[in-house]
């Protein structure tokens, strides 16, 4: 079945460091890809998404490119802030027609130190 | 902007007790979902409702029942709680189906079964 694999955490960075969180997927067809972020004690919020190959999603300085050839959707940010500390989830939606439920990776916890 | 509202936020149950988690959305979305989040497991879909009057099982439906009361409300019931159901539960909703369909999450309900 469809699945999402993302890098194990936790990831600890200093402020202004470069961030990469790797995400690869397995799916039949042409899934849409998402990054969700969960701040402590809160629900998940959509960070960015891409619906087709070579699309780049971006938001709040984060970006990710849908790479069909490598089945990847890695999250990057050039300069992280303490406020970016959160858990990041990669997800795919493979039933954009009649169903929209998501398949999630296990999450990567990011801690940014001042 | 309320979005997706779920209650209660925290609950402690004894093994064998029953309870219902309530969820309501004010975005006029057709689809609603219940997920559970466990450490190191990401989010897993329990049940979903693609439209008012329909419900379907997700990845982990055993031990749960759901009711789509109307377009706004989607409840999750534990008939006889077990310690394995200790988890954080998230209700979610989404609107128009299609590629890149965004799912909006509530803030979560922390359930402990002792």
gemmi code that builds the backbone of each chain (N, CA, C; Angstrom):
import gemmi

chains = {
    "A": [
        ("UNK", (0.820, -1.203, 0.000), (0.000, 0.000, 0.000), (0.844, 1.237, 0.000)),
        ("UNK", (0.171, 2.363, -0.093), (0.860, 3.648, -0.102), (1.500, 3.928, 1.248)),
        ("UNK", (2.615, 4.617, 1.218), (3.301, 4.920, 2.466), (4.173, 6.151, 2.317)),
        ("UNK", (4.522, 6.724, 3.467), (5.414, 7.878, 3.530), (6.501, 7.580, 4.540)),
        ("UNK", (7.733, 7.847, 4.159), (8.866, 7.657, 5.055), (9.601, 8.979, 5.209)),
        ("UNK", (9.765, 9.425, 6.438), (10.512, 10.643, 6.660), (11.611, 10.402, 7.671)),
        ("UNK", (12.604, 11.283, 7.648), (13.788, 11.057, 8.456), (13.422, 11.031, 9.936)),
        ("UNK", (14.171, 10.198, 10.665), (13.956, 10.077, 12.096), (14.436, 11.347, 12.776)),
        ("UNK", (13.776, 11.695, 13.838), (14.242, 12.819, 14.630), (14.780, 12.334, 15.959)),
        ("UNK", (14.944, 13.211, 16.917), (14.763, 14.646, 16.757), (15.933, 15.304, 16.027)),
        ("UNK", (15.644, 16.445, 15.434), (16.652, 17.251, 14.780), (16.847, 18.508, 15.623)),
        ("UNK", (18.082, 18.771, 15.990), (18.398, 19.949, 16.787), (19.331, 20.844, 15.989)),
        ("UNK", (18.926, 22.093, 15.806), (19.714, 23.056, 15.046), (19.871, 24.346, 15.833)),
        ("UNK", (20.892, 25.086, 15.481), (21.051, 26.439, 16.016), (20.273, 27.416, 15.134)),
        ("UNK", (19.866, 28.510, 15.742), (19.131, 29.531, 14.987), (19.941, 29.963, 13.772)),
        ("UNK", (19.272, 30.172, 12.664), (19.844, 30.600, 11.383), (20.507, 29.465, 10.615)),
        ("UNK", (20.459, 28.265, 11.126), (21.007, 27.131, 10.384), (20.070, 26.737, 9.249)),
        ("UNK", (20.619, 25.949, 8.311), (19.836, 25.434, 7.186), (19.158, 24.135, 7.594)),
        ("UNK", (17.896, 24.007, 7.202), (17.117, 22.825, 7.565), (16.765, 22.003, 6.327)),
        ("UNK", (16.960, 20.711, 6.434), (16.404, 19.760, 5.478), (15.777, 18.614, 6.249)),
        ("UNK", (14.538, 18.300, 5.947), (13.882, 17.102, 6.474), (13.487, 16.262, 5.267)),
        ("UNK", (14.054, 15.074, 5.202), (13.814, 14.220, 4.037), (12.477, 13.494, 4.129)),
        ("UNK", (11.833, 13.368, 2.985), (10.569, 12.638, 2.882), (10.536, 11.912, 1.548)),
        ("UNK", (10.272, 10.626, 1.585), (10.054, 9.859, 0.358), (8.725, 9.137, 0.470)),
        ("UNK", (8.164, 8.789, -0.664), (6.845, 8.173, -0.642), (6.779, 6.995, -1.598)),
        ("UNK", (5.807, 6.153, -1.349), (5.445, 5.061, -2.250), (3.962, 5.184, -2.518)),
        ("UNK", (3.598, 5.269, -3.780), (2.179, 5.405, -4.121), (1.948, 4.966, -5.551)),
        ("UNK", (0.763, 4.456, -5.790), (0.335, 4.206, -7.166), (-0.323, 5.494, -7.658)),
        ("UNK", (-0.264, 5.700, -8.921), (-0.896, 6.895, -9.459), (-0.089, 8.146, -9.187)),
        ("UNK", (-0.795, 9.249, -9.040), (-0.146, 10.556, -8.902), (-0.684, 11.259, -7.665)),
        ("UNK", (-0.051, 11.014, -6.530), (-0.567, 11.598, -5.284), (-0.288, 13.082, -5.185)),
        ("UNK", (-1.029, 13.754, -4.337), (-0.673, 15.088, -3.884), (0.162, 14.942, -2.621)),
        ("UNK", (1.078, 15.865, -2.406), (2.002, 15.777, -1.288), (1.883, 17.006, -0.400)),
        ("UNK", (2.056, 16.798, 0.889), (1.824, 17.849, 1.870), (2.915, 17.818, 2.945)),
        ("UNK", (3.159, 18.977, 3.525), (3.858, 19.080, 4.802), (2.922, 19.775, 5.779)),
        ("UNK", (2.702, 19.099, 6.920), (1.947, 19.676, 8.020), (2.906, 19.948, 9.180)),
        ("UNK", (2.573, 20.954, 9.993), (3.379, 21.281, 11.164), (2.483, 21.251, 12.407)),
        ("UNK", (3.030, 20.717, 13.470), (2.309, 20.652, 14.747), (3.141, 21.329, 15.818)),
        ("UNK", (2.681, 22.474, 16.301), (3.346, 23.155, 17.399), (2.907, 22.515, 18.722)),
        ("UNK", (3.717, 22.622, 19.758), (3.404, 21.949, 21.030), (1.993, 22.238, 21.517)),
        ("UNK", (1.256, 21.174, 21.823), (-0.083, 21.305, 22.382), (-1.156, 21.708, 21.397)),
        ("UNK", (-0.828, 21.721, 20.119), (-1.792, 22.155, 19.118), (-2.088, 21.070, 18.097)),
        ("UNK", (-3.076, 21.309, 17.255), (-3.371, 20.417, 16.148), (-2.429, 20.652, 14.988)),
        ("UNK", (-2.647, 19.919, 13.919), (-1.797, 20.053, 12.744), (-2.280, 21.195, 11.858)),
        ("UNK", (-1.308, 21.896, 11.291), (-1.618, 22.971, 10.347), (-0.914, 22.684, 9.025)),
        ("UNK", (-1.608, 22.935, 7.935), (-0.971, 22.774, 6.637), (0.142, 23.803, 6.487)),
        ("UNK", (1.334, 23.333, 6.128), (2.463, 24.230, 5.893), (2.600, 24.536, 4.401)),
        ("UNK", (2.593, 23.494, 3.581), (2.663, 23.676, 2.136), (2.238, 22.398, 1.440)),
        ("UNK", (1.981, 22.512, 0.152), (1.552, 21.341, -0.596), (1.973, 21.461, -2.059)),
        ("UNK", (1.948, 20.317, -2.755), (2.223, 20.263, -4.191), (1.362, 19.162, -4.791)),
        ("UNK", (0.796, 19.436, -5.934), (-0.171, 18.498, -6.497), (0.330, 17.735, -7.711)),
        ("UNK", (1.447, 18.160, -8.298), (1.959, 17.419, -9.444), (3.472, 17.543, -9.513)),
        ("UNK", (4.060, 16.671, -10.316), (5.512, 16.596, -10.421), (6.108, 17.956, -10.786)),
        ("UNK", (7.239, 18.263, -10.126), (8.010, 19.496, -10.313), (7.366, 20.730, -9.691)),
        ("UNK", (6.169, 20.590, -9.121), (5.577, 21.699, -8.377), (6.425, 21.992, -7.162)),
        ("UNK", (6.551, 23.261, -6.786), (7.209, 23.653, -5.551), (6.177, 24.314, -4.657)),
        ("UNK", (6.028, 23.759, -3.457), (5.201, 24.401, -2.461), (6.070, 25.268, -1.563)),
        ("UNK", (5.538, 26.398, -1.118), (6.329, 27.267, -0.254), (5.418, 28.030, 0.689)),
        ("UNK", (5.949, 28.321, 1.885), (5.193, 29.067, 2.883), (6.118, 29.378, 4.049)),
        ("UNK", (6.074, 30.575, 4.558), (6.825, 30.987, 5.754), (8.311, 30.695, 5.627)),
        ("UNK", (8.872, 30.748, 4.440), (10.288, 30.493, 4.229), (10.618, 29.032, 4.001)),
        ("UNK", (9.662, 28.157, 4.201), (9.843, 26.731, 3.925), (9.485, 26.455, 2.461)),
        ("UNK", (10.144, 25.466, 1.886), (9.773, 25.038, 0.551), (10.071, 23.562, 0.361)),
        ("UNK", (9.349, 22.963, -0.580), (9.550, 21.558, -0.923), (9.145, 21.373, -2.378)),
        ("UNK", (9.900, 20.544, -3.092), (9.634, 20.299, -4.509), (9.229, 18.854, -4.720)),
        ("UNK", (8.170, 18.646, -5.441), (7.640, 17.321, -5.769), (8.524, 16.708, -6.840)),
        ("UNK", (9.305, 15.691, -6.447), (10.229, 15.022, -7.372), (9.714, 13.621, -7.664)),
        ("UNK", (9.109, 13.460, -8.818), (8.522, 12.166, -9.161), (9.615, 11.134, -9.425)),
        ("UNK", (10.721, 11.585, -10.037), (11.766, 10.631, -10.411), (12.435, 9.998, -9.199)),
        ("UNK", (12.474, 10.729, -8.097), (13.065, 10.186, -6.867), (12.003, 9.924, -5.801)),
        ("UNK", (10.740, 10.072, -6.143), (9.595, 9.938, -5.207), (9.901, 10.620, -3.885)),
        ("UNK", (10.259, 11.895, -3.961), (10.642, 12.618, -2.759), (9.934, 13.965, -2.677)),
        ("UNK", (9.904, 14.505, -1.454), (9.281, 15.812, -1.200), (9.976, 16.379, 0.035)),
        ("UNK", (11.241, 16.672, -0.080), (12.050, 17.104, 1.049), (11.718, 18.535, 1.443)),
        ("UNK", (11.632, 18.778, 2.745), (11.337, 20.109, 3.274), (12.639, 20.845, 3.560)),
        ("UNK", (12.715, 22.117, 3.140), (13.918, 22.915, 3.359), (13.560, 24.305, 3.841)),
        ("UNK", (14.476, 24.862, 4.645), (14.379, 26.270, 5.021), (15.791, 26.802, 5.175)),
        ("UNK", (16.030, 27.958, 4.650), (17.384, 28.482, 4.619), (17.915, 28.951, 5.957)),
        ("UNK", (17.035, 29.431, 6.834), (17.482, 30.003, 8.101), (16.367, 29.803, 9.131)),
        ("UNK", (16.555, 28.802, 9.984), (15.485, 28.494, 10.938), (15.511, 29.444, 12.132)),
        ("UNK", (14.345, 29.570, 12.746), (14.180, 30.399, 13.946), (13.707, 29.518, 15.104)),
        ("UNK", (13.863, 30.041, 16.303), (13.396, 29.302, 17.485), (11.916, 28.976, 17.350)),
        ("UNK", (11.164, 29.883, 16.760), (9.720, 29.691, 16.606), (9.358, 28.574, 15.626)),
        ("UNK", (10.315, 28.046, 14.905), (10.075, 26.914, 14.004), (10.108, 25.573, 14.730)),
        ("UNK", (10.448, 25.586, 15.998), (10.472, 24.351, 16.779), (9.081, 23.728, 16.806)),
        ("UNK", (8.977, 22.512, 16.308), (7.679, 21.855, 16.140), (7.926, 20.447, 15.615)),
        ("UNK", (6.836, 19.711, 15.424), (6.919, 18.416, 14.749), (6.388, 18.590, 13.323)),
        ("UNK", (7.135, 18.076, 12.361), (6.784, 18.230, 10.959), (6.392, 16.869, 10.384)),
        ("UNK", (5.255, 16.847, 9.699), (4.730, 15.610, 9.121), (4.641, 15.743, 7.602)),
        ("UNK", (5.196, 14.784, 6.930), (5.010, 14.652, 5.492), (3.795, 13.746, 5.256)),
        ("UNK", (3.012, 14.042, 4.238), (1.809, 13.248, 4.002), (1.477, 13.203, 2.523)),
        ("UNK", (0.737, 12.193, 2.135), (0.264, 12.123, 0.770), (-1.227, 11.833, 0.748)),
        ("UNK", (-1.855, 12.283, -0.311), (-3.258, 12.011, -0.545), (-3.359, 11.358, -1.904)),
        ("UNK", (-3.807, 10.127, -1.899), (-3.805, 9.386, -3.155), (-5.195, 9.183, -3.722)),
        ("UNK", (-6.176, 9.799, -3.099), (-7.547, 9.612, -3.575), (-8.204, 10.981, -3.666)),
        ("UNK", (-7.694, 11.773, -4.521), (-8.187, 13.149, -4.606), (-9.578, 13.248, -5.169)),
        ("UNK", (-10.099, 12.148, -5.742), (-11.415, 12.185, -6.326), (-12.512, 12.102, -5.279)),
        ("UNK", (-12.771, 10.901, -4.814), (-13.902, 10.709, -3.903), (-13.500, 10.740, -2.441)),
        ("UNK", (-12.227, 10.609, -2.177), (-11.792, 10.595, -0.788), (-10.556, 11.467, -0.666)),
        ("UNK", (-10.413, 12.093, 0.461), (-9.249, 12.969, 0.593), (-8.399, 12.659, 1.788)),
        ("UNK", (-8.564, 11.447, 2.346), (-7.820, 11.180, 3.567), (-6.334, 11.059, 3.279)),
        ("UNK", (-5.558, 11.411, 4.292), (-4.117, 11.502, 4.165), (-3.413, 10.291, 4.760)),
        ("UNK", (-2.263, 9.970, 4.190), (-1.351, 8.993, 4.764), (-0.136, 9.759, 5.252)),
        ("UNK", (0.167, 9.621, 6.536), (1.204, 10.427, 7.172), (2.486, 9.638, 7.387)),
        ("UNK", (3.600, 10.344, 7.362), (4.828, 9.830, 7.913), (4.763, 9.913, 9.428)),
        ("UNK", (5.809, 9.426, 10.097), (5.779, 9.345, 11.554), (6.107, 10.667, 12.234)),
        ("UNK", (6.527, 11.646, 11.489), (6.829, 12.942, 12.065), (8.299, 13.105, 12.415)),
        ("UNK", (8.781, 14.329, 12.298), (10.160, 14.677, 12.677), (10.109, 15.876, 13.598)),
        ("UNK", (10.640, 15.682, 14.802), (10.639, 16.775, 15.768), (11.855, 17.659, 15.543)),
        ("UNK", (11.624, 18.935, 15.401), (12.684, 19.923, 15.206), (12.776, 20.808, 16.439)),
        ("UNK", (13.969, 20.927, 16.972), (14.233, 21.871, 18.059), (15.287, 22.849, 17.573)),
        ("UNK", (14.982, 24.130, 17.693), (15.916, 25.171, 17.283), (16.375, 25.920, 18.530)),
        ("UNK", (17.691, 25.951, 18.737), (18.274, 26.587, 19.909), (18.746, 27.997, 19.546)),
        ("UNK", (18.555, 28.941, 20.500), (18.998, 30.321, 20.226), (20.522, 30.421, 20.183)),
    ],
    "B": [
        ("UNK", (-12.625, 32.891, 13.963), (-12.769, 31.770, 13.021), (-12.561, 30.455, 13.754)),
        ("UNK", (-13.664, 29.718, 14.025), (-13.559, 28.529, 14.846), (-12.913, 27.385, 14.077)),
        ("UNK", (-13.318, 27.147, 12.816), (-12.726, 26.042, 12.060), (-13.291, 24.707, 12.517)),
        ("UNK", (-12.426, 23.847, 13.036), (-12.813, 22.536, 13.542), (-12.693, 22.564, 15.061)),
        ("UNK", (-13.792, 22.291, 15.732), (-13.828, 22.327, 17.189), (-14.151, 20.947, 17.729)),
        ("UNK", (-13.341, 20.468, 18.650), (-13.597, 19.150, 19.229), (-13.587, 19.223, 20.742)),
        ("UNK", (-14.430, 18.411, 21.366), (-14.527, 18.352, 22.818), (-14.710, 16.904, 23.269)),
        ("UNK", (-14.243, 16.542, 24.474), (-13.458, 17.387, 25.372), (-12.001, 17.452, 24.946)),
        ("UNK", (-11.236, 18.338, 25.549), (-9.817, 18.442, 25.243), (-9.016, 17.395, 26.020)),
        ("UNK", (-9.428, 17.105, 27.226), (-8.762, 16.098, 28.049), (-9.821, 15.198, 28.703)),
        ("UNK", (-9.518, 13.908, 28.792), (-10.432, 12.975, 29.425), (-9.651, 11.786, 29.944)),
        ("UNK", (-9.996, 11.373, 31.168), (-9.454, 10.146, 31.725), (-10.611, 9.171, 31.913)),
        ("UNK", (-10.460, 7.975, 31.394), (-11.486, 6.946, 31.494), (-10.941, 5.719, 32.195)),
        ("UNK", (-11.825, 4.972, 32.815), (-11.452, 3.669, 33.327), (-11.744, 2.619, 32.261)),
        ("UNK", (-10.962, 1.564, 32.276), (-11.172, 0.469, 31.332), (-12.626, 0.012, 31.385)),
        ("UNK", (-13.238, -0.105, 30.209), (-14.614, -0.547, 30.119), (-15.643, 0.560, 30.059)),
        ("UNK", (-15.246, 1.767, 30.412), (-16.180, 2.888, 30.323), (-16.371, 3.295, 28.864)),
        ("UNK", (-17.450, 4.000, 28.638), (-17.722, 4.496, 27.289), (-17.684, 6.017, 27.277)),
        ("UNK", (-17.417, 6.571, 26.109), (-17.465, 8.015, 25.960), (-17.565, 8.386, 24.487)),
        ("UNK", (-17.993, 9.608, 24.252), (-18.114, 10.128, 22.891), (-17.304, 11.406, 22.761)),
        ("UNK", (-16.494, 11.451, 21.728), (-15.776, 12.675, 21.366), (-16.613, 13.404, 20.323)),
        ("UNK", (-16.819, 14.686, 20.585), (-17.654, 15.480, 19.693), (-16.778, 16.333, 18.781)),
        ("UNK", (-17.250, 16.557, 17.575), (-16.521, 17.381, 16.622), (-17.514, 18.154, 15.772)),
        ("UNK", (-17.215, 19.432, 15.557), (-18.040, 20.257, 14.681), (-17.145, 21.165, 13.853)),
        ("UNK", (-17.568, 21.383, 12.601), (-16.822, 22.304, 11.734), (-17.790, 23.339, 11.169)),
        ("UNK", (-17.272, 24.545, 10.990), (-18.112, 25.632, 10.504), (-17.668, 26.118, 9.131)),
        ("UNK", (-17.028, 25.269, 8.366), (-16.512, 25.651, 7.056), (-17.351, 25.085, 5.913)),
        ("UNK", (-18.504, 24.499, 6.252), (-19.392, 23.912, 5.254), (-18.702, 22.811, 4.434)),
        ("UNK", (-17.812, 22.072, 5.093), (-17.084, 20.996, 4.419), (-17.933, 19.737, 4.314)),
        ("UNK", (-17.742, 19.020, 3.210), (-18.473, 17.769, 3.025), (-17.845, 16.623, 3.812)),
        ("UNK", (-16.515, 16.574, 3.847), (-15.828, 15.406, 4.402), (-15.287, 15.690, 5.797)),
        ("UNK", (-15.395, 14.668, 6.644), (-14.856, 14.772, 7.996), (-14.143, 13.480, 8.367)),
        ("UNK", (-13.195, 13.594, 9.305), (-12.291, 12.487, 9.612), (-12.014, 12.434, 11.108)),
        ("UNK", (-11.696, 11.237, 11.577), (-11.118, 11.054, 12.902), (-9.801, 10.310, 12.757)),
        ("UNK", (-8.752, 10.914, 13.329), (-7.426, 10.306, 13.371), (-7.016, 10.100, 14.825)),
        ("UNK", (-6.101, 9.171, 15.034), (-5.425, 9.068, 16.317), (-3.929, 9.224, 16.094)),
        ("UNK", (-3.285, 9.815, 17.101), (-1.850, 10.069, 17.025), (-1.171, 9.399, 18.202)),
        ("UNK", (-0.256, 8.518, 17.904), (0.505, 7.813, 18.930), (1.986, 8.069, 18.722)),
        ("UNK", (2.758, 8.095, 19.799), (4.198, 8.389, 19.687), (4.882, 7.472, 18.686)),
        ("UNK", (5.639, 8.068, 17.762), (6.386, 7.289, 16.788), (5.539, 6.640, 15.708)),
        ("UNK", (4.245, 6.948, 15.676), (3.357, 6.294, 14.699), (2.741, 7.278, 13.722)),
        ("UNK", (2.965, 8.547, 13.895), (2.287, 9.504, 13.027), (0.801, 9.515, 13.328)),
        ("UNK", (0.008, 9.923, 12.357), (-1.444, 9.920, 12.502), (-2.019, 8.773, 11.682)),
        ("UNK", (-2.993, 8.109, 12.273), (-3.648, 7.003, 11.563), (-5.147, 7.257, 11.522)),
        ("UNK", (-5.743, 7.002, 10.384), (-7.153, 7.269, 10.168), (-8.020, 6.201, 10.818)),
        ("UNK", (-8.980, 6.639, 11.620), (-9.886, 5.714, 12.286), (-11.137, 5.502, 11.428)),
        ("UNK", (-11.841, 6.560, 11.174), (-13.032, 6.570, 10.332), (-13.086, 7.883, 9.577)),
        ("UNK", (-13.804, 7.875, 8.475), (-14.063, 9.110, 7.771), (-15.484, 9.109, 7.219)),
        ("UNK", (-15.932, 10.311, 6.887), (-17.256, 10.491, 6.305), (-17.092, 11.398, 5.090)),
        ("UNK", (-17.255, 10.823, 3.920), (-17.035, 11.586, 2.687), (-18.132, 12.621, 2.469)),
        ("UNK", (-19.293, 12.343, 3.001), (-20.405, 13.287, 2.866), (-21.430, 12.959, 3.937)),
        ("UNK", (-22.351, 13.864, 4.151), (-23.397, 13.654, 5.139), (-24.140, 12.365, 4.819)),
        ("UNK", (-24.302, 11.516, 5.826), (-25.039, 10.277, 5.650), (-24.192, 9.080, 5.324)),
        ("UNK", (-22.878, 9.276, 5.136), (-21.994, 8.150, 4.829), (-20.817, 8.121, 5.798)),
        ("UNK", (-20.409, 6.920, 6.164), (-19.202, 6.748, 6.969), (-18.461, 5.518, 6.469)),
        ("UNK", (-17.143, 5.527, 6.602), (-16.324, 4.401, 6.160), (-15.162, 4.200, 7.108)),
        ("UNK", (-14.711, 2.946, 7.178), (-13.597, 2.616, 8.039), (-12.283, 3.092, 7.435)),
        ("UNK", (-11.399, 3.494, 8.340), (-10.052, 3.832, 7.947), (-9.101, 2.708, 8.275)),
        ("UNK", (-7.893, 3.083, 8.676), (-6.841, 2.091, 8.920), (-7.026, 1.343, 10.240)),
        ("UNK", (-7.545, 2.027, 11.279), (-7.623, 1.437, 12.622), (-9.005, 1.628, 13.242)),
        ("UNK", (-10.076, 1.010, 12.696), (-11.427, 1.279, 13.177), (-11.878, 0.446, 14.385)),
        ("UNK", (-11.138, -0.623, 14.704), (-11.626, -1.540, 15.747), (-11.735, -0.855, 17.098)),
        ("UNK", (-12.891, -1.045, 17.742), (-13.128, -0.466, 19.059), (-13.799, 0.887, 19.021)),
        ("UNK", (-14.103, 1.374, 17.824), (-14.707, 2.699, 17.660), (-15.968, 2.621, 16.810)),
        ("UNK", (-16.859, 3.578, 17.055), (-17.999, 3.808, 16.172), (-18.097, 5.306, 15.916)),
        ("UNK", (-18.727, 5.652, 14.800), (-18.872, 7.069, 14.472), (-20.305, 7.349, 14.055)),
        ("UNK", (-20.658, 8.628, 14.145), (-21.958, 9.094, 13.676), (-21.762, 10.428, 12.982)),
        ("UNK", (-22.249, 10.508, 11.744), (-22.263, 11.811, 11.065), (-23.651, 12.381, 11.305)),
        ("UNK", (-23.764, 13.212, 12.312), (-25.056, 13.678, 12.799), (-25.726, 14.619, 11.795)),
        ("UNK", (-24.936, 15.423, 11.154), (-25.395, 16.348, 10.119), (-24.138, 16.809, 9.391)),
        ("UNK", (-24.256, 17.792, 8.541), (-23.079, 18.182, 7.771), (-21.987, 18.751, 8.665)),
        ("UNK", (-22.348, 19.361, 9.768), (-21.380, 20.027, 10.635), (-20.704, 19.084, 11.622)),
        ("UNK", (-21.399, 18.049, 12.061), (-20.951, 17.301, 13.233), (-20.619, 15.844, 12.930)),
        ("UNK", (-19.533, 15.373, 13.550), (-19.051, 14.006, 13.338), (-18.492, 13.518, 14.668)),
        ("UNK", (-19.163, 12.566, 15.296), (-18.747, 12.128, 16.626), (-18.076, 10.766, 16.570)),
        ("UNK", (-17.202, 10.537, 17.535), (-16.457, 9.273, 17.665), (-16.786, 8.669, 19.021)),
        ("UNK", (-17.219, 7.432, 19.037), (-17.620, 6.786, 20.292), (-16.738, 5.585, 20.596)),
        ("UNK", (-16.301, 5.529, 21.848), (-15.622, 4.360, 22.383), (-16.627, 3.642, 23.262)),
        ("UNK", (-17.055, 2.460, 22.880), (-18.104, 1.748, 23.623), (-17.568, 1.120, 24.909)),
        ("UNK", (-16.364, 0.593, 24.863), (-15.764, -0.050, 26.022), (-14.264, 0.234, 25.958)),
        ("UNK", (-13.868, 1.314, 26.624), (-12.500, 1.796, 26.460), (-11.462, 0.788, 26.961)),
        ("UNK", (-10.345, 0.740, 26.250), (-9.223, -0.121, 26.601), (-7.957, 0.718, 26.702)),
        ("UNK", (-6.988, 0.299, 27.511), (-5.740, 1.066, 27.618), (-5.065, 1.321, 26.274)),
        ("UNK", (-5.256, 0.417, 25.312), (-4.650, 0.604, 23.977), (-5.256, 1.787, 23.222)),
        ("UNK", (-6.354, 2.310, 23.741), (-6.986, 3.465, 23.107), (-6.524, 4.795, 23.719)),
        ("UNK", (-5.582, 4.719, 24.642), (-4.932, 5.926, 25.123), (-4.177, 6.572, 23.975)),
        ("UNK", (-4.535, 7.804, 23.668), (-3.991, 8.432, 22.470), (-4.443, 9.888, 22.424)),
        ("UNK", (-3.966, 10.595, 21.419), (-4.488, 11.921, 21.100), (-5.344, 11.773, 19.846)),
        ("UNK", (-6.560, 12.264, 19.931), (-7.510, 12.110, 18.828), (-7.718, 13.459, 18.130)),
        ("UNK", (-7.667, 13.420, 16.818), (-7.867, 14.626, 16.029), (-9.033, 14.440, 15.080)),
        ("UNK", (-9.931, 15.407, 15.123), (-10.979, 15.508, 14.130), (-10.486, 16.433, 13.025)),
        ("UNK", (-10.957, 16.198, 11.812), (-10.523, 17.024, 10.693), (-11.638, 17.111, 9.665)),
        ("UNK", (-11.538, 18.092, 8.783), (-12.537, 18.218, 7.726), (-11.885, 18.739, 6.464)),
        ("UNK", (-12.551, 18.500, 5.345), (-12.062, 19.011, 4.063), (-13.250, 19.313, 3.155)),
        ("UNK", (-13.002, 20.206, 2.214), (-14.085, 20.669, 1.372), (-14.129, 19.980, 0.030)),
        ("UNK", (-13.944, 20.737, -1.018), (-14.075, 20.212, -2.373), (-13.018, 19.153, -2.606)),
        ("UNK", (-13.409, 18.004, -3.116), (-12.480, 16.917, -3.388), (-11.685, 17.205, -4.656)),
        ("UNK", (-10.471, 16.724, -4.677), (-9.644, 16.912, -5.860), (-8.186, 16.956, -5.480)),
        ("UNK", (-7.285, 17.030, -6.440), (-5.853, 17.078, -6.140), (-5.515, 18.231, -5.210)),
        ("UNK", (-4.683, 17.924, -4.206), (-4.287, 18.957, -3.276), (-5.347, 19.343, -2.276)),
        ("UNK", (-6.370, 18.512, -2.153), (-7.436, 18.757, -1.182), (-6.850, 18.964, 0.210)),
        ("UNK", (-7.068, 20.121, 0.815), (-6.475, 20.426, 2.115), (-7.385, 19.954, 3.230)),
        ("UNK", (-6.814, 19.315, 4.218), (-7.546, 18.851, 5.392), (-7.214, 19.766, 6.552)),
        ("UNK", (-8.240, 20.210, 7.264), (-8.086, 21.119, 8.395), (-8.352, 20.343, 9.675)),
        ("UNK", (-7.453, 20.537, 10.652), (-7.507, 19.757, 11.884), (-7.997, 20.576, 13.065)),
        ("UNK", (-8.669, 19.885, 13.987), (-8.957, 20.458, 15.282), (-7.732, 20.424, 16.167)),
        ("UNK", (-7.885, 20.891, 17.407), (-6.739, 21.032, 18.305), (-6.398, 19.758, 19.060)),
        ("UNK", (-7.238, 18.740, 18.948), (-6.912, 17.460, 19.559), (-7.622, 17.217, 20.877)),
        ("UNK", (-7.841, 15.942, 21.160), (-8.415, 15.504, 22.440), (-7.485, 14.455, 23.029)),
        ("UNK", (-6.979, 14.761, 24.227), (-6.057, 13.838, 24.891), (-6.857, 12.867, 25.745)),
        ("UNK", (-6.822, 11.589, 25.416), (-7.586, 10.572, 26.129), (-6.638, 9.589, 26.788)),
        ("UNK", (-6.869, 9.376, 28.094), (-6.101, 8.380, 28.835), (-7.073, 7.344, 29.381)),
        ("UNK", (-6.782, 6.072, 29.117), (-7.596, 4.977, 29.646), (-6.759, 4.214, 30.664)),
        ("UNK", (-7.249, 4.156, 31.895), (-6.472, 3.514, 32.980), (-7.126, 2.202, 33.421)),
    ],
}
model = gemmi.Model(1)
for chain_id, residues in chains.items():
    chain = gemmi.Chain(chain_id)
    for i, (resn, *xyz) in enumerate(residues, 1):
        res = gemmi.Residue()
        res.name, res.seqid = resn, gemmi.SeqId(i, " ")
        for name, pos in zip(("N", "CA", "C"), xyz):
            atom = gemmi.Atom()
            atom.name, atom.element = name, gemmi.Element(name[0])
            atom.pos, atom.b_iso = gemmi.Position(*pos), 0.0
            res.add_atom(atom)
        chain.add_residue(res)
    model.add_chain(chain)
structure = gemmi.Structure()
structure.add_model(model)
structure.setup_entities()
